[in-house]
Amino acid sequence: MVSHRVGRRDSEEGEGYMSNEYDSLGLLIDGNGLKAFHSSAGHPDDAMAQPLPACRDCSISDVPIVEILRKTERWHLKRSAFNFEGSVLLGEGSVGTVMKAKLNGSPVAVKILREDLKSSMQHLKDLIQEVLAASILGNRHPNLVGFYGACLDMDDLRVVYELVDGQNLEEILNLKSSTISQKRWRPPLELALSWSKQMLSALTFLHHGQPSIIHRDVKPSNLFLSSNLEVLKLGDFGLCKVLYHEREHIGARGQMSGNTGSWRYMAPEVFTEQGGYTHCYTTKVDIYSAAVVIWCMCTGELPFASMDPHKIALMVCRQGLRPPLHFLKNQRVAKILHRAWSSDPSKRPSAATMALKLSRVGTGDEDVPMRDEDVSANFHGSWPPQKVWGGGAIPTRVTVMASRV
């Protein structure tokens, strides 16, 4: 993996590097951003430090944007530290672009806010929320894309991340499948389980830190693989929600925006039966999404690829639609996913428990595949379900199976 540490310590300080210190919220500031809450018990990287009482329940939406911008100056990267000569476009989205560039001579990925959105207070607050979440994580977990800092000048908004030397999972699945005639590429079970456990390790770090963080957008395109396909990293912290409270309260329901994540991987509690969004959910939304992603890893399929995403979200919420378990060759994996994408968030395991269960799964296909009647347990109501496709009834097989493309 390509992993570069930005900045130097002690007397070797480079441009863009700030020495360690704590700001008024009790956040440790260094060249890689806000790394952890201050604790008198030792270094913030040791275990997870407790937040100061004054900021226990604070949220980005509760703090004036000017105050947030003032605080970011302590770890703000200087514009002169960047070199975009020979830069390469890595990706483009609705809010900006990601470029390959250099920071203090090291290759990095730079997220740049779209020019016409720089005057939008909401997009600015969203960007600050992303930076705060990413900087708390810093570069402290091998399965999270590292955060190196940000440049938040109003005319030059950039967030700097580790440059991963491979492609995302969705690209890999599509690329591998395009070389196979009339068949999707199915990753070997051992490889799929390795990816799964690395993703769950990252989620465990997010969910059980102080503060706890909900990713809210776990999907194949946000999982980045090394060129040899062995190392997986979870990235894109644009929709993360930081929960500033004690560890024992991370399961408590908190207010947050509803229009988040991708519909194909969105937990049913996020989307209401009336077609709107809820504003109360927990870290268990990431567990649901992770279960659907693991199904993709094990089958090589993208869930319901030819269906309208909005319709999928409605069917997931109203009728309990889930990816077909009989696509899986290992029954133990199927049982784990069946529980992890339960409609009841309280029945879903933690990321750590899920990883432990997957570590006990053998790599052979000796288990009996799940039957259609086992899959029916995922639905509320009769089986097979009657769905509407383009205004008319469609065959059940098309309804419950992901498209073969």
Contacts in CASP RR format, 6 or more apart in sequence:
PFRMAT RR
TARGET T0000
AUTHOR 0000-0000-0000
METHOD contacts of the structure
MODEL  1
MVSHRVGRRDSEEGEGYMSNEYDSLGLLIDGNGLKAFHSSAGHPDDAMAQ
PLPACRDCSISDVPIVEILRKTERWHLKRSAFNFEGSVLLGEGSVGTVMK
AKLNGSPVAVKILREDLKSSMQHLKDLIQEVLAASILGNRHPNLVGFYGA
CLDMDDLRVVYELVDGQNLEEILNLKSSTISQKRWRPPLELALSWSKQML
SALTFLHHGQPSIIHRDVKPSNLFLSSNLEVLKLGDFGLCKVLYHEREHI
GARGQMSGNTGSWRYMAPEVFTEQGGYTHCYTTKVDIYSAAVVIWCMCTG
ELPFASMDPHKIALMVCRQGLRPPLHFLKNQRVAKILHRAWSSDPSKRPS
AATMALKLSRVGTGDEDVPMRDEDVSANFHGSWPPQKVWGGGAIPTRVTV
MASRV
1 164 0 8 1.000
1 165 0 8 1.000
1 226 0 8 1.000
1 231 0 8 1.000
1 233 0 8 1.000
2 107 0 8 1.000
2 162 0 8 1.000
2 163 0 8 1.000
2 164 0 8 1.000
2 165 0 8 1.000
3 139 0 8 1.000
3 146 0 8 1.000
3 162 0 8 1.000
4 106 0 8 1.000
4 107 0 8 1.000
4 108 0 8 1.000
4 148 0 8 1.000
4 162 0 8 1.000
4 163 0 8 1.000
5 32 0 8 1.000
5 106 0 8 1.000
5 139 0 8 1.000
6 16 0 8 1.000
6 17 0 8 1.000
6 31 0 8 1.000
6 32 0 8 1.000
6 77 0 8 1.000
6 103 0 8 1.000
6 104 0 8 1.000
6 106 0 8 1.000
6 108 0 8 1.000
6 148 0 8 1.000
6 149 0 8 1.000
6 160 0 8 1.000
7 13 0 8 1.000
7 14 0 8 1.000
7 16 0 8 1.000
7 17 0 8 1.000
7 31 0 8 1.000
7 104 0 8 1.000
8 14 0 8 1.000
8 17 0 8 1.000
13 19 0 8 1.000
14 104 0 8 1.000
15 78 0 8 1.000
15 80 0 8 1.000
15 81 0 8 1.000
15 104 0 8 1.000
16 31 0 8 1.000
16 77 0 8 1.000
16 78 0 8 1.000
16 81 0 8 1.000
16 104 0 8 1.000
17 31 0 8 1.000
17 104 0 8 1.000
18 29 0 8 1.000
18 30 0 8 1.000
18 31 0 8 1.000
18 74 0 8 1.000
18 75 0 8 1.000
19 30 0 8 1.000
20 28 0 8 1.000
20 29 0 8 1.000
20 30 0 8 1.000
21 28 0 8 1.000
21 29 0 8 1.000
21 74 0 8 1.000
22 28 0 8 1.000
22 29 0 8 1.000
22 38 0 8 1.000
23 29 0 8 1.000
23 34 0 8 1.000
23 71 0 8 1.000
23 74 0 8 1.000
24 71 0 8 1.000
25 52 0 8 1.000
25 54 0 8 1.000
25 55 0 8 1.000
25 58 0 8 1.000
25 71 0 8 1.000
26 37 0 8 1.000
26 38 0 8 1.000
26 51 0 8 1.000
26 52 0 8 1.000
26 55 0 8 1.000
27 34 0 8 1.000
27 35 0 8 1.000
27 36 0 8 1.000
27 37 0 8 1.000
27 38 0 8 1.000
27 136 0 8 1.000
28 34 0 8 1.000
28 35 0 8 1.000
28 36 0 8 1.000
28 37 0 8 1.000
28 38 0 8 1.000
28 44 0 8 1.000
29 35 0 8 1.000
29 74 0 8 1.000
29 75 0 8 1.000
30 75 0 8 1.000
31 75 0 8 1.000
31 148 0 8 1.000
31 149 0 8 1.000
32 135 0 8 1.000
32 138 0 8 1.000
32 139 0 8 1.000
32 146 0 8 1.000
32 147 0 8 1.000
32 148 0 8 1.000
32 149 0 8 1.000
33 75 0 8 1.000
33 135 0 8 1.000
33 138 0 8 1.000
33 147 0 8 1.000
33 148 0 8 1.000
33 149 0 8 1.000
34 75 0 8 1.000
34 132 0 8 1.000
34 135 0 8 1.000
34 136 0 8 1.000
34 138 0 8 1.000
35 44 0 8 1.000
35 45 0 8 1.000
35 135 0 8 1.000
35 136 0 8 1.000
35 138 0 8 1.000
35 140 0 8 1.000
36 44 0 8 1.000
36 45 0 8 1.000
36 48 0 8 1.000
36 49 0 8 1.000
36 136 0 8 1.000
36 210 0 8 1.000
37 44 0 8 1.000
37 49 0 8 1.000
37 50 0 8 1.000
37 51 0 8 1.000
37 52 0 8 1.000
37 210 0 8 1.000
37 211 0 8 1.000
38 44 0 8 1.000
38 49 0 8 1.000
38 52 0 8 1.000
39 49 0 8 1.000
39 50 0 8 1.000
41 49 0 8 1.000
42 49 0 8 1.000
45 140 0 8 1.000
48 208 0 8 1.000
48 209 0 8 1.000
48 210 0 8 1.000
48 247 0 8 1.000
49 210 0 8 1.000
50 210 0 8 1.000
50 246 0 8 1.000
51 210 0 8 1.000
51 211 0 8 1.000
51 244 0 8 1.000
51 245 0 8 1.000
55 244 0 8 1.000
56 244 0 8 1.000
56 245 0 8 1.000
56 246 0 8 1.000
57 244 0 8 1.000
57 245 0 8 1.000
58 244 0 8 1.000
59 242 0 8 1.000
59 244 0 8 1.000
60 68 0 8 1.000
60 125 0 8 1.000
60 128 0 8 1.000
60 129 0 8 1.000
60 132 0 8 1.000
60 242 0 8 1.000
61 125 0 8 1.000
65 121 0 8 1.000
65 124 0 8 1.000
65 125 0 8 1.000
65 128 0 8 1.000
68 125 0 8 1.000
68 128 0 8 1.000
68 132 0 8 1.000
69 128 0 8 1.000
69 152 0 8 1.000
72 128 0 8 1.000
72 131 0 8 1.000
72 150 0 8 1.000
72 152 0 8 1.000
75 135 0 8 1.000
75 149 0 8 1.000
75 150 0 8 1.000
76 149 0 8 1.000
76 150 0 8 1.000
76 151 0 8 1.000
76 152 0 8 1.000
77 103 0 8 1.000
77 148 0 8 1.000
77 149 0 8 1.000
77 150 0 8 1.000
77 151 0 8 1.000
77 158 0 8 1.000
77 160 0 8 1.000
78 151 0 8 1.000
79 151 0 8 1.000
79 153 0 8 1.000
79 156 0 8 1.000
81 103 0 8 1.000
81 104 0 8 1.000
82 101 0 8 1.000
82 102 0 8 1.000
82 103 0 8 1.000
82 110 0 8 1.000
82 151 0 8 1.000
82 158 0 8 1.000
83 101 0 8 1.000
83 102 0 8 1.000
83 103 0 8 1.000
83 105 0 8 1.000
84 99 0 8 1.000
84 101 0 8 1.000
84 102 0 8 1.000
84 110 0 8 1.000
85 102 0 8 1.000
87 99 0 8 1.000
87 100 0 8 1.000
87 101 0 8 1.000
88 99 0 8 1.000
88 100 0 8 1.000
89 97 0 8 1.000
89 98 0 8 1.000
89 99 0 8 1.000
89 100 0 8 1.000
90 98 0 8 1.000
90 99 0 8 1.000
90 100 0 8 1.000
90 109 0 8 1.000
91 97 0 8 1.000
91 98 0 8 1.000
92 98 0 8 1.000
95 113 0 8 1.000
95 114 0 8 1.000
95 117 0 8 1.000
95 123 0 8 1.000
95 126 0 8 1.000
96 111 0 8 1.000
96 112 0 8 1.000
96 113 0 8 1.000
96 114 0 8 1.000
96 117 0 8 1.000
97 111 0 8 1.000
97 112 0 8 1.000
97 114 0 8 1.000
98 109 0 8 1.000
98 110 0 8 1.000
98 111 0 8 1.000
98 112 0 8 1.000
99 109 0 8 1.000
99 110 0 8 1.000
99 112 0 8 1.000
100 107 0 8 1.000
100 108 0 8 1.000
100 109 0 8 1.000
100 110 0 8 1.000
100 163 0 8 1.000
101 107 0 8 1.000
101 108 0 8 1.000
101 109 0 8 1.000
101 110 0 8 1.000
102 108 0 8 1.000
103 110 0 8 1.000
103 148 0 8 1.000
103 160 0 8 1.000
107 163 0 8 1.000
108 148 0 8 1.000
108 160 0 8 1.000
108 161 0 8 1.000
108 162 0 8 1.000
108 163 0 8 1.000
109 145 0 8 1.000
109 160 0 8 1.000
109 161 0 8 1.000
109 162 0 8 1.000
109 163 0 8 1.000
109 164 0 8 1.000
110 158 0 8 1.000
110 159 0 8 1.000
110 160 0 8 1.000
110 161 0 8 1.000
111 158 0 8 1.000
111 159 0 8 1.000
111 160 0 8 1.000
111 161 0 8 1.000
112 157 0 8 1.000
112 158 0 8 1.000
113 123 0 8 1.000
113 127 0 8 1.000
113 157 0 8 1.000
113 158 0 8 1.000
117 123 0 8 1.000
118 124 0 8 1.000
118 154 0 8 1.000
118 155 0 8 1.000
118 157 0 8 1.000
124 157 0 8 1.000
126 238 0 8 1.000
127 152 0 8 1.000
127 157 0 8 1.000
127 159 0 8 1.000
128 152 0 8 1.000
129 238 0 8 1.000
129 240 0 8 1.000
129 241 0 8 1.000
129 242 0 8 1.000
130 159 0 8 1.000
130 237 0 8 1.000
130 238 0 8 1.000
130 240 0 8 1.000
131 149 0 8 1.000
131 150 0 8 1.000
131 152 0 8 1.000
131 159 0 8 1.000
132 242 0 8 1.000
133 213 0 8 1.000
133 237 0 8 1.000
133 238 0 8 1.000
133 240 0 8 1.000
133 241 0 8 1.000
133 242 0 8 1.000
134 146 0 8 1.000
134 147 0 8 1.000
134 149 0 8 1.000
134 159 0 8 1.000
134 161 0 8 1.000
134 237 0 8 1.000
134 240 0 8 1.000
135 147 0 8 1.000
135 149 0 8 1.000
135 150 0 8 1.000
136 211 0 8 1.000
136 213 0 8 1.000
136 242 0 8 1.000
137 144 0 8 1.000
137 146 0 8 1.000
137 147 0 8 1.000
137 205 0 8 1.000
137 206 0 8 1.000
137 213 0 8 1.000
137 237 0 8 1.000
138 144 0 8 1.000
138 146 0 8 1.000
138 147 0 8 1.000
139 146 0 8 1.000
139 147 0 8 1.000
139 148 0 8 1.000
139 162 0 8 1.000
140 205 0 8 1.000
141 201 0 8 1.000
141 202 0 8 1.000
141 205 0 8 1.000
142 231 0 8 1.000
142 233 0 8 1.000
143 198 0 8 1.000
143 199 0 8 1.000
143 201 0 8 1.000
143 202 0 8 1.000
143 205 0 8 1.000
143 231 0 8 1.000
143 232 0 8 1.000
143 233 0 8 1.000
143 234 0 8 1.000
144 202 0 8 1.000
144 205 0 8 1.000
144 206 0 8 1.000
144 233 0 8 1.000
144 234 0 8 1.000
144 235 0 8 1.000
145 161 0 8 1.000
145 162 0 8 1.000
145 164 0 8 1.000
145 224 0 8 1.000
145 233 0 8 1.000
145 234 0 8 1.000
145 235 0 8 1.000
145 236 0 8 1.000
146 161 0 8 1.000
146 162 0 8 1.000
146 233 0 8 1.000
147 159 0 8 1.000
147 160 0 8 1.000
147 161 0 8 1.000
147 162 0 8 1.000
147 237 0 8 1.000
148 160 0 8 1.000
148 161 0 8 1.000
148 162 0 8 1.000
149 159 0 8 1.000
149 160 0 8 1.000
150 157 0 8 1.000
150 158 0 8 1.000
150 159 0 8 1.000
150 160 0 8 1.000
151 157 0 8 1.000
151 158 0 8 1.000
151 160 0 8 1.000
161 235 0 8 1.000
162 233 0 8 1.000
164 224 0 8 1.000
164 225 0 8 1.000
164 226 0 8 1.000
164 233 0 8 1.000
165 226 0 8 1.000
165 227 0 8 1.000
166 224 0 8 1.000
166 225 0 8 1.000
166 226 0 8 1.000
166 227 0 8 1.000
167 175 0 8 1.000
167 224 0 8 1.000
167 225 0 8 1.000
168 220 0 8 1.000
168 221 0 8 1.000
168 222 0 8 1.000
168 223 0 8 1.000
168 224 0 8 1.000
168 225 0 8 1.000
169 195 0 8 1.000
169 220 0 8 1.000
169 221 0 8 1.000
169 223 0 8 1.000
169 224 0 8 1.000
169 225 0 8 1.000
169 232 0 8 1.000
169 293 0 8 1.000
169 296 0 8 1.000
169 297 0 8 1.000
170 219 0 8 1.000
170 220 0 8 1.000
170 221 0 8 1.000
170 302 0 8 1.000
171 221 0 8 1.000
172 225 0 8 1.000
172 229 0 8 1.000
173 184 0 8 1.000
173 185 0 8 1.000
173 187 0 8 1.000
173 220 0 8 1.000
173 296 0 8 1.000
173 300 0 8 1.000
173 301 0 8 1.000
173 302 0 8 1.000
176 185 0 8 1.000
177 183 0 8 1.000
177 184 0 8 1.000
177 185 0 8 1.000
177 300 0 8 1.000
177 405 0 8 1.000
179 185 0 8 1.000
183 404 0 8 1.000
184 299 0 8 1.000
184 300 0 8 1.000
184 301 0 8 1.000
184 404 0 8 1.000
184 405 0 8 1.000
185 300 0 8 1.000
186 298 0 8 1.000
186 299 0 8 1.000
186 300 0 8 1.000
187 195 0 8 1.000
187 297 0 8 1.000
187 298 0 8 1.000
187 300 0 8 1.000
188 363 0 8 1.000
189 298 0 8 1.000
189 329 0 8 1.000
189 330 0 8 1.000
189 333 0 8 1.000
189 361 0 8 1.000
189 362 0 8 1.000
189 363 0 8 1.000
189 364 0 8 1.000
189 365 0 8 1.000
190 363 0 8 1.000
191 229 0 8 1.000
192 294 0 8 1.000
192 297 0 8 1.000
192 298 0 8 1.000
193 333 0 8 1.000
193 358 0 8 1.000
193 359 0 8 1.000
193 361 0 8 1.000
193 363 0 8 1.000
194 230 0 8 1.000
194 232 0 8 1.000
195 223 0 8 1.000
195 225 0 8 1.000
195 232 0 8 1.000
195 297 0 8 1.000
196 290 0 8 1.000
196 294 0 8 1.000
196 297 0 8 1.000
196 298 0 8 1.000
196 355 0 8 1.000
196 358 0 8 1.000
197 355 0 8 1.000
197 358 0 8 1.000
197 359 0 8 1.000
198 231 0 8 1.000
198 232 0 8 1.000
198 233 0 8 1.000
199 218 0 8 1.000
199 223 0 8 1.000
199 232 0 8 1.000
199 234 0 8 1.000
199 290 0 8 1.000
199 293 0 8 1.000
199 294 0 8 1.000
200 290 0 8 1.000
200 351 0 8 1.000
200 352 0 8 1.000
200 354 0 8 1.000
200 355 0 8 1.000
200 358 0 8 1.000
201 351 0 8 1.000
201 355 0 8 1.000
202 233 0 8 1.000
202 234 0 8 1.000
203 215 0 8 1.000
203 218 0 8 1.000
203 234 0 8 1.000
203 283 0 8 1.000
203 286 0 8 1.000
203 287 0 8 1.000
203 290 0 8 1.000
203 351 0 8 1.000
204 350 0 8 1.000
204 351 0 8 1.000
204 352 0 8 1.000
204 355 0 8 1.000
206 212 0 8 1.000
206 213 0 8 1.000
206 214 0 8 1.000
206 215 0 8 1.000
206 240 0 8 1.000
206 283 0 8 1.000
206 286 0 8 1.000
207 213 0 8 1.000
207 214 0 8 1.000
207 250 0 8 1.000
207 283 0 8 1.000
207 286 0 8 1.000
207 350 0 8 1.000
207 351 0 8 1.000
208 247 0 8 1.000
208 250 0 8 1.000
208 352 0 8 1.000
209 247 0 8 1.000
210 246 0 8 1.000
210 247 0 8 1.000
211 242 0 8 1.000
211 243 0 8 1.000
211 244 0 8 1.000
211 245 0 8 1.000
212 242 0 8 1.000
212 243 0 8 1.000
212 245 0 8 1.000
212 247 0 8 1.000
212 250 0 8 1.000
212 283 0 8 1.000
213 240 0 8 1.000
213 241 0 8 1.000
213 242 0 8 1.000
213 243 0 8 1.000
214 240 0 8 1.000
214 241 0 8 1.000
214 243 0 8 1.000
214 256 0 8 1.000
214 281 0 8 1.000
214 282 0 8 1.000
214 283 0 8 1.000
214 285 0 8 1.000
214 286 0 8 1.000
215 234 0 8 1.000
215 237 0 8 1.000
215 239 0 8 1.000
215 240 0 8 1.000
215 286 0 8 1.000
216 239 0 8 1.000
216 240 0 8 1.000
216 241 0 8 1.000
216 256 0 8 1.000
216 260 0 8 1.000
216 261 0 8 1.000
216 285 0 8 1.000
216 286 0 8 1.000
217 236 0 8 1.000
217 238 0 8 1.000
217 239 0 8 1.000
217 260 0 8 1.000
217 261 0 8 1.000
217 262 0 8 1.000
217 289 0 8 1.000
218 234 0 8 1.000
218 265 0 8 1.000
218 286 0 8 1.000
218 289 0 8 1.000
218 290 0 8 1.000
218 293 0 8 1.000
219 261 0 8 1.000
219 262 0 8 1.000
219 264 0 8 1.000
219 265 0 8 1.000
219 289 0 8 1.000
219 293 0 8 1.000
220 293 0 8 1.000
220 296 0 8 1.000
220 302 0 8 1.000
222 234 0 8 1.000
222 235 0 8 1.000
222 236 0 8 1.000
223 232 0 8 1.000
223 233 0 8 1.000
223 234 0 8 1.000
223 235 0 8 1.000
223 293 0 8 1.000
224 232 0 8 1.000
224 233 0 8 1.000
224 234 0 8 1.000
224 235 0 8 1.000
225 231 0 8 1.000
225 232 0 8 1.000
225 233 0 8 1.000
226 232 0 8 1.000
239 260 0 8 1.000
239 261 0 8 1.000
241 256 0 8 1.000
243 249 0 8 1.000
243 250 0 8 1.000
243 254 0 8 1.000
245 252 0 8 1.000
250 282 0 8 1.000
250 283 0 8 1.000
251 282 0 8 1.000
251 283 0 8 1.000
251 284 0 8 1.000
252 282 0 8 1.000
253 280 0 8 1.000
253 281 0 8 1.000
253 282 0 8 1.000
254 280 0 8 1.000
254 281 0 8 1.000
254 282 0 8 1.000
255 279 0 8 1.000
255 280 0 8 1.000
256 279 0 8 1.000
256 280 0 8 1.000
256 281 0 8 1.000
257 277 0 8 1.000
257 279 0 8 1.000
258 270 0 8 1.000
258 277 0 8 1.000
258 278 0 8 1.000
258 279 0 8 1.000
259 277 0 8 1.000
260 266 0 8 1.000
260 270 0 8 1.000
261 289 0 8 1.000
262 309 0 8 1.000
263 271 0 8 1.000
263 309 0 8 1.000
263 310 0 8 1.000
263 312 0 8 1.000
263 313 0 8 1.000
264 292 0 8 1.000
264 302 0 8 1.000
264 303 0 8 1.000
264 304 0 8 1.000
264 309 0 8 1.000
264 312 0 8 1.000
265 288 0 8 1.000
265 289 0 8 1.000
265 292 0 8 1.000
265 293 0 8 1.000
265 303 0 8 1.000
266 285 0 8 1.000
266 288 0 8 1.000
266 289 0 8 1.000
266 313 0 8 1.000
266 316 0 8 1.000
267 281 0 8 1.000
267 284 0 8 1.000
267 285 0 8 1.000
267 288 0 8 1.000
267 289 0 8 1.000
267 345 0 8 1.000
268 288 0 8 1.000
268 316 0 8 1.000
268 317 0 8 1.000
268 320 0 8 1.000
268 343 0 8 1.000
269 278 0 8 1.000
269 281 0 8 1.000
269 284 0 8 1.000
269 285 0 8 1.000
269 345 0 8 1.000
270 277 0 8 1.000
270 278 0 8 1.000
270 281 0 8 1.000
270 285 0 8 1.000
271 277 0 8 1.000
271 278 0 8 1.000
271 313 0 8 1.000
271 314 0 8 1.000
271 316 0 8 1.000
271 317 0 8 1.000
272 278 0 8 1.000
272 317 0 8 1.000
273 314 0 8 1.000
273 317 0 8 1.000
273 318 0 8 1.000
275 313 0 8 1.000
275 314 0 8 1.000
275 317 0 8 1.000
281 345 0 8 1.000
282 345 0 8 1.000
284 345 0 8 1.000
284 346 0 8 1.000
284 348 0 8 1.000
285 345 0 8 1.000
286 351 0 8 1.000
287 340 0 8 1.000
287 345 0 8 1.000
287 348 0 8 1.000
287 349 0 8 1.000
287 350 0 8 1.000
287 351 0 8 1.000
287 354 0 8 1.000
288 340 0 8 1.000
288 341 0 8 1.000
288 345 0 8 1.000
288 348 0 8 1.000
290 340 0 8 1.000
290 351 0 8 1.000
290 354 0 8 1.000
291 336 0 8 1.000
291 337 0 8 1.000
291 340 0 8 1.000
291 341 0 8 1.000
291 348 0 8 1.000
291 354 0 8 1.000
292 303 0 8 1.000
292 322 0 8 1.000
292 323 0 8 1.000
292 341 0 8 1.000
294 333 0 8 1.000
294 337 0 8 1.000
294 340 0 8 1.000
294 358 0 8 1.000
295 301 0 8 1.000
295 303 0 8 1.000
295 323 0 8 1.000
295 327 0 8 1.000
295 328 0 8 1.000
295 337 0 8 1.000
296 302 0 8 1.000
296 303 0 8 1.000
296 323 0 8 1.000
298 327 0 8 1.000
298 328 0 8 1.000
298 329 0 8 1.000
298 330 0 8 1.000
298 333 0 8 1.000
299 323 0 8 1.000
299 327 0 8 1.000
299 328 0 8 1.000
299 402 0 8 1.000
301 323 0 8 1.000
301 327 0 8 1.000
301 402 0 8 1.000
301 403 0 8 1.000
301 404 0 8 1.000
302 402 0 8 1.000
302 403 0 8 1.000
303 312 0 8 1.000
303 323 0 8 1.000
303 402 0 8 1.000
304 312 0 8 1.000
304 321 0 8 1.000
304 323 0 8 1.000
304 402 0 8 1.000
304 403 0 8 1.000
305 402 0 8 1.000
305 403 0 8 1.000
305 405 0 8 1.000
306 403 0 8 1.000
306 405 0 8 1.000
307 403 0 8 1.000
312 321 0 8 1.000
315 321 0 8 1.000
315 387 0 8 1.000
316 322 0 8 1.000
319 379 0 8 1.000
319 380 0 8 1.000
319 381 0 8 1.000
319 385 0 8 1.000
319 387 0 8 1.000
320 343 0 8 1.000
320 378 0 8 1.000
320 379 0 8 1.000
320 380 0 8 1.000
321 378 0 8 1.000
321 379 0 8 1.000
321 385 0 8 1.000
321 400 0 8 1.000
322 341 0 8 1.000
322 375 0 8 1.000
322 378 0 8 1.000
322 379 0 8 1.000
323 402 0 8 1.000
324 375 0 8 1.000
324 400 0 8 1.000
324 401 0 8 1.000
324 402 0 8 1.000
325 334 0 8 1.000
325 337 0 8 1.000
325 338 0 8 1.000
325 370 0 8 1.000
325 374 0 8 1.000
325 375 0 8 1.000
325 378 0 8 1.000
326 369 0 8 1.000
326 370 0 8 1.000
326 371 0 8 1.000
326 372 0 8 1.000
326 374 0 8 1.000
326 375 0 8 1.000
327 401 0 8 1.000
327 402 0 8 1.000
328 334 0 8 1.000
328 337 0 8 1.000
328 369 0 8 1.000
328 370 0 8 1.000
329 365 0 8 1.000
329 367 0 8 1.000
329 369 0 8 1.000
330 361 0 8 1.000
330 362 0 8 1.000
330 364 0 8 1.000
330 365 0 8 1.000
330 367 0 8 1.000
331 367 0 8 1.000
331 368 0 8 1.000
331 369 0 8 1.000
331 370 0 8 1.000
332 357 0 8 1.000
332 360 0 8 1.000
332 361 0 8 1.000
332 362 0 8 1.000
332 367 0 8 1.000
333 358 0 8 1.000
333 361 0 8 1.000
334 369 0 8 1.000
334 370 0 8 1.000
334 374 0 8 1.000
336 349 0 8 1.000
336 354 0 8 1.000
336 357 0 8 1.000
336 358 0 8 1.000
336 361 0 8 1.000
338 374 0 8 1.000
338 377 0 8 1.000
338 378 0 8 1.000
339 347 0 8 1.000
339 348 0 8 1.000
339 349 0 8 1.000
340 348 0 8 1.000
340 349 0 8 1.000
340 354 0 8 1.000
341 348 0 8 1.000
341 378 0 8 1.000
342 348 0 8 1.000
343 380 0 8 1.000
349 357 0 8 1.000
372 383 0 8 1.000
372 384 0 8 1.000
373 383 0 8 1.000
375 400 0 8 1.000
376 383 0 8 1.000
376 384 0 8 1.000
379 385 0 8 1.000
384 396 0 8 1.000
384 399 0 8 1.000
384 400 0 8 1.000
385 396 0 8 1.000
385 399 0 8 1.000
385 400 0 8 1.000
386 393 0 8 1.000
387 393 0 8 1.000
387 394 0 8 1.000
387 399 0 8 1.000
388 394 0 8 1.000
389 398 0 8 1.000
389 399 0 8 1.000
END
